[in-house]
Amino acid sequence: MSSRCPSASAKVRRPLATRDTSGQWWNASPNAARAFRVADEAPFVTWLSSRVTASNSQSVALKATAYDHLRAQRIEPPLTGRWHRLLAAAVRLRERGLVKDTAAQMSLPLSISSLPRAL
């Protein structure tokens, strides 16, 4: 019999699977997905902003779309606080884009000097 110290041979184990907000299980083994990185933030927010359908960053549809995208990219979702900030950033980016597009389509004069003539 060998007398090894249990703590010396103990390994940190990761869970075999995790559950997302939709209740679905997916594999979380080291080969399955990589961690979400800072470099992933901007492309993820840009991609997600084009799929925003409501101004609620906590909508189930937005979260499910985001989880599905990360799963397809084999990226683990970030922690809760960062996750909420990224969802909110996608909604803000979409709102800014809508305001910019709306302003570009307006036919009213935008200069202050032309306002009295428009009234």
C-alpha positions as CSV (number, residue, x, y, z in Angstrom):
1,M,0.0,0.0,0.0
2,S,1.2,3.4,-0.8
3,S,0.4,6.2,1.6
4,R,-0.1,9.3,-0.5
5,C,-1.3,12.5,0.9
6,P,-4.9,13.0,-0.5
7,S,-4.4,16.7,-1.0
8,A,-1.3,16.1,-3.1
9,S,-3.1,14.0,-5.7
10,A,-6.4,15.8,-5.6
11,K,-7.3,17.6,-8.8
12,V,-9.7,20.4,-9.3
13,R,-12.7,19.1,-11.2
14,R,-15.0,21.1,-13.4
15,P,-18.6,20.2,-13.7
16,L,-19.5,17.8,-16.5
17,A,-22.4,20.0,-17.6
18,T,-24.0,23.4,-16.9
19,R,-27.5,24.7,-17.3
20,D,-28.3,27.9,-19.1
21,T,-31.3,30.2,-18.4
22,S,-33.5,28.2,-20.7
23,G,-33.0,25.2,-18.6
24,Q,-31.0,23.2,-21.2
25,W,-27.9,21.3,-20.3
26,W,-24.7,21.6,-22.3
27,N,-21.3,20.2,-22.0
28,A,-18.8,22.2,-20.0
29,S,-15.7,20.0,-20.3
30,P,-12.4,21.7,-21.0
31,N,-12.5,20.6,-24.7
32,A,-16.1,21.8,-25.2
33,A,-15.8,25.5,-24.7
34,R,-13.3,28.2,-24.0
35,A,-13.8,31.1,-21.5
36,F,-15.3,34.4,-22.6
37,R,-12.5,36.9,-23.2
38,V,-12.2,40.7,-23.3
39,A,-11.6,40.4,-27.0
40,D,-14.9,38.7,-27.4
41,E,-16.9,41.6,-25.9
42,A,-17.1,44.1,-28.9
43,P,-17.9,41.5,-31.6
44,F,-20.5,39.8,-29.3
45,V,-22.2,43.1,-28.4
46,T,-22.2,44.2,-32.1
47,W,-23.6,40.8,-33.2
48,L,-26.3,40.8,-30.5
49,S,-27.3,44.4,-31.0
50,S,-28.6,43.6,-34.5
51,R,-30.9,41.0,-32.9
52,V,-32.4,43.2,-30.2
53,T,-36.2,43.3,-30.5
54,A,-37.1,45.1,-27.3
55,S,-35.5,47.7,-25.1
56,N,-35.5,45.3,-22.2
57,S,-32.0,43.9,-21.7
58,Q,-33.3,41.2,-19.4
59,S,-35.8,39.7,-21.9
60,V,-35.8,35.9,-22.2
61,A,-35.6,36.1,-26.0
62,L,-32.5,38.2,-25.9
63,K,-30.8,36.0,-23.4
64,A,-31.7,32.8,-25.3
65,T,-30.3,34.3,-28.5
66,A,-27.1,35.3,-26.8
67,Y,-26.7,31.8,-25.2
68,D,-27.4,30.1,-28.5
69,H,-24.7,32.2,-30.2
70,L,-22.1,31.6,-27.5
71,R,-22.9,27.8,-27.6
72,A,-22.5,27.8,-31.4
73,Q,-19.1,29.6,-31.0
74,R,-18.1,27.2,-28.2
75,I,-17.6,30.0,-25.7
76,E,-18.7,29.8,-22.1
77,P,-21.0,32.6,-21.1
78,P,-19.4,35.3,-18.8
79,L,-20.3,35.6,-15.2
80,T,-23.6,37.2,-14.2
81,G,-22.5,40.8,-13.7
82,R,-20.5,41.0,-16.9
83,W,-23.4,39.1,-18.7
84,H,-25.9,41.8,-17.7
85,R,-23.6,44.6,-18.7
86,L,-23.0,43.0,-22.1
87,L,-26.8,42.6,-22.7
88,A,-27.4,46.2,-21.7
89,A,-24.6,47.4,-24.0
90,A,-26.2,45.5,-26.9
91,V,-29.5,47.2,-26.2
92,R,-27.9,50.7,-26.0
93,L,-26.0,50.1,-29.2
94,R,-29.2,49.1,-31.0
95,E,-31.1,52.2,-29.6
96,R,-28.3,54.5,-30.8
97,G,-28.4,52.9,-34.2
98,L,-32.1,53.4,-34.4
99,V,-31.8,57.1,-33.4
100,K,-29.1,57.6,-36.0
101,D,-31.1,55.9,-38.7
102,T,-34.2,57.9,-37.8
103,A,-32.4,61.2,-37.8
104,A,-30.8,60.4,-41.2
105,Q,-34.3,59.7,-42.7
106,M,-35.9,62.9,-41.4
107,S,-36.7,65.4,-44.1
108,L,-37.0,68.4,-41.7
109,P,-34.3,71.0,-41.7
110,L,-31.9,70.5,-38.8
111,S,-30.4,74.0,-38.6
112,I,-31.7,76.4,-36.0
113,S,-31.7,79.3,-38.5
114,S,-34.3,77.5,-40.6
115,L,-36.7,76.7,-37.8
116,P,-38.8,79.9,-38.0
117,R,-39.4,79.3,-41.7
118,A,-40.5,75.7,-41.0
119,L,-43.1,76.9,-38.5
